[in-house]
């Protein structure tokens, strides 16, 4: 049973951050060859009804690629209010993560199901939550498992989960602390042989768009993609080649990671360290991915690094000063 009120060719993307914009661009490129498909993005309401400079810039970017805008606050809007918005769309793709706080992804999913949206791509652009399960040390992962249970418990709305691993850039995010390019240091979580799968947002957008357009149609399935899959040992080797010098290799053992979470229970990054310190669920072989099967080129870690400026070594920086 599908929703007869919604427009089958109307797609709503929730959020226009890094992933949301990549998704909108990819969907827009594909609709140019597949007919007149409506493309809309859900954004937060304007403060006091007045757009700031950055909001005006975003609206102009969206207008240039023919994307319409609807507005709602995911945190304060009711499930019923969101469902009323979603009911106008045949496909909903959630590109806003955990910024709305605990329970937001459950509420969005409940609203999608209440609206009888025909096809839903939830915010599951991450690890294999079926393997990771609950109790990983990161509470937001538990909510992702709840979303999967909700989708699998019904048959009215078709769903596609796109498992992408970590965003590639997050490997090098200073606040995450895995790689320090300036100091030339790489940390491993749990074991140097443990692996991570990573993908850049642009590839996630392109691959999700391709998955949605795939024939025969993909429904009610978890689809794996990968820009790169590498061990912490391989990551350190890659960083060494990029920097052109040896890097310091530091192992954070499971005991250390658990101790850090116990000492800092409200620190989200330390919880992420513990959640990713495992040898299953956070990485998969590239050979079993959608992009590999379809021969779709993606950006691996060395290619991503090539587009970055190599920072000077600390010794060079000190001498220059």
N, C-alpha and C positions, 0 to 999 in steps of 0.2 A: 504494500500500500504506500503510495507516495502522496505528497502534498499537492493538491490541485490548485491551490492558491498561488504557490510560488512560480516564478518564471524559470523554466528548465535551463535556459542559457544565461541566467543572471548569476554572477559569482560575487560573493562578498568576502573580502580579506579583512580580518580584524587586526588593526595595527599597521603603522607605516614606519616602523623603526628600520634597523639594518636589514632584517629578514623580510619584513613586510614590503619594503620598497623593492627588494630583489624579486620577491614573488610577484608583485604587480607588474614589474617590467617584463618578466618572463611570460606571464599570462597575456600581457598586451601584445608581445611579439607573436605568440601563437595564435591569438584570435584574429590577427591580420590575415591568416590563411585558412581560417575555419569558419568564417561567417560573422554575422553581427552579434557578438556576445556582449552583454552588459557587464561592466566591471566597476565595482564599488568598493570603497574602503571605509571602515568604521574608525573614527577618531574621537578623542575626548572632546567634550564641549569647550568652546572658547571661553576663557576667563572673562566674566562680565560682558560677554558678547563681543569683545574687541580682540581682533587678531594681532599678535605680535609680529615683528619682522620675520622671524623664523617660520612662524605659522603661515604667513602670507607666501613665503618662498616655497613651503611645502605644498600649499594649495595650488600654486602656479605650476609646480612640477607635475602634480597630479592632473591638472587641467590639460597640460600639453600632451599627455598620453591618453587622454580621454577617460580618466577615472573620476567617477562621481564620489561625493562625500556624504556620509550620514554620521551623526554624532550621538554618542552616548557614553556615560561613565560606567565602565565595567564594575567598578567597586560599589557605587551607590545605586545604580539602576537595579531594579528588581528582576528576578528571573522572568516574570511575565512580560516586563517591559522589553527585555532583550528578545524574548520569543516573538513579540510583535514585529520587531525589526527583522529578525532572521526569516520570518515566514514569507518574505518577498523574494527569497533567493533559493535557487535550486542547489547551489553549492556554497558552503561556508568553509573558509580556511582560516584557522586561528594562528596568527603570527605574533601574538603578544604572550610573553612568558609568565614569569612569576612576580612581576612588578606589582600586580594588583593585590598581592598578599594571599595567605592561605584560603583555600576554598574557591578562589576565582575560577580556576579551570573546571571544577565540578559544576559551578553555577552556569558557566558558558555552555557546558555539555548538556546540562539539564534543559537549558533554554532551547538549544538546537533540537533536542528530541521532542520537546513540547511543541515546537514550531513545525515539526514534521519535515524538516529539511531533507531533501532527497539524498544529498551526499555531503559528508563532513570529513575534513582533514583537521584533526585536533592538534593542539600544541604538544606534539610528542617528538619534536625534532631533537632527539638526544639519544640516550642509551637504550638498551633492550630491557625495558622495565619488566617484561615477563621473566627474564633471568635474574635481574637485580632484585626484584620483589620488594616487599616491605621490610623495614628495619635495617636499611643500608647505612644509616647514620645521617642521611639527608632527608628531612621530613617532606620536602616538596616531591621527592621521588615516590613517596607513599601515595600522594594525591594523584600522580600519574597512573599508578596501578588502579586506583578507584575509577578513573576515567575509562580505562580499558574494560573494567568490569561492567560499567554502565552501558557501554557500547555493545558489548557482547551479550548482554542480557536482553537485547531487543532485536527486532528484525526490520523495523519500519524505515529507519535511516541507515543507508549504506555508509561505510566509513573506510578510510585508508589511513593507516599510520605509517609515516615515513621516518624510519630510524636513520639518523645521520651521524651519530656520535657527537662529539664536542665541536663547537665552532673552532676552526683552525686558529683564528686570532687569539682565542682564549688560552691556548698553550703558552702564548707569549705575553699575556696580560700581567703587568707587574703585580697587581693586587692578588693574582692567583699564585704567583711565586714559583712556578715550575721552571721557567727559563729566564735567566737574567743575561741579556745579550751584551750589556755594557760591561758587566763584571766577568762575563764568560763562565757562567755557572748553570748547571742543569741538575734538577732534583728528580729523583725517581720515587714513585709512590708504592711502597710495599716491597717491590722487587724490580730489578733492572729488566727482567724478562717480561714483566707485565706489559700489555699493549693498550693502545688507545686508537679509536677510529675518529678521524676529524674530517670536516667538510666545510668549505667556505659558503657563506650565505648565497652568493650568486649561483653557485652550483646547486644548492638546495632548491632555489626558485626554479631553475631550469629543469631539474630532475622531477620535482613535484608536478610541474606543468606537463611534462612528458608522461608521467605516471597517470595523471588524470585523463590524458588523451589516448592512452594505450588501447589498442584493439588486439585480441578480445579484451573487453573492459575488465579492469581490476576492481574488485569490491571486497569489503569486509576482510582485509588482509593487512599484515605488517610487511612493508617493503623496505629492504635494506639498501642503503646507498653508502658510498665511501669516497671521499676525496683522497684519503690516505689512511693506511693502517700500519702503525709502527710501534715498536717497543720503546721503552725509555732509553735503552741502550742505543737503539738506532736513532732516536731523537738526538741524543748527545753527539753521536757521530755526525749527524746532519748539521748540527749547530757548529761543530768544529770545522767542517768543510766550509760553511758559510763565513765564519769569522777568520778562517785561515790560521788558527792557533788552537792549542789544546784548551779544553774547558775543564773546570773543576766539576767533579761528579760527586753528588751528595745523595745518599740513600736515606729516605725517611721511612723507617721500619714501621710495621703495623703497631707495635707497642708504642712508639713515639707518637704516631698519628692518633691513636686512641687516647693517650695521655693528654695530648693537646686539646682534643675535643672535650675531655672531662674537665680540664682547667678553664676552658673558654666555651661554655655550652651555647652561648649566643652568637658565636662567630661562624657565619655562613661559609666562609672560605675554608676554614679548618674542617667543616663538615663535608665540603666538596672533596677535599684531600682524602678523607677517609672513604667516602663513597666511591671514588675512582681507584682506590688502591686494591684492585682485584684482578683476577685473570680471566673472568668471564663476564659477559653482559655489557661491557663497555667497549668491546672491539670485536670485529668480525672480518673474515678474509675478504679481500676485494673481489676475489673470484666468485663469490656468492652474491654479488650485488646487482641491482637493476642496471646501473650504469655500465658495469662490465658486460653483462649479458647483451645489452643493446649497443655496445660499442660507442658510448657517449664519453667524450673526453672530459676530464675533470682536473682540478688543480691539486697537486700533491704538496707536501710541506716544502721540499726543496724549491719548487716553482714559486710558491707563495713567498718564500724568503728572498728569492732572486729579485722580486719587485720592491724589496725594502733596502734602505741604505744601510750598509754595514757600519755599525758604530765603532769608533776608535777604541783601542784597548785602554784600560785605565792608565797604564804607564805613558802612553802617547798623550792622553788628555792632560796628565799632570805636567809633562814636559812642555806641552803647548801653552799651559797656563803660566 
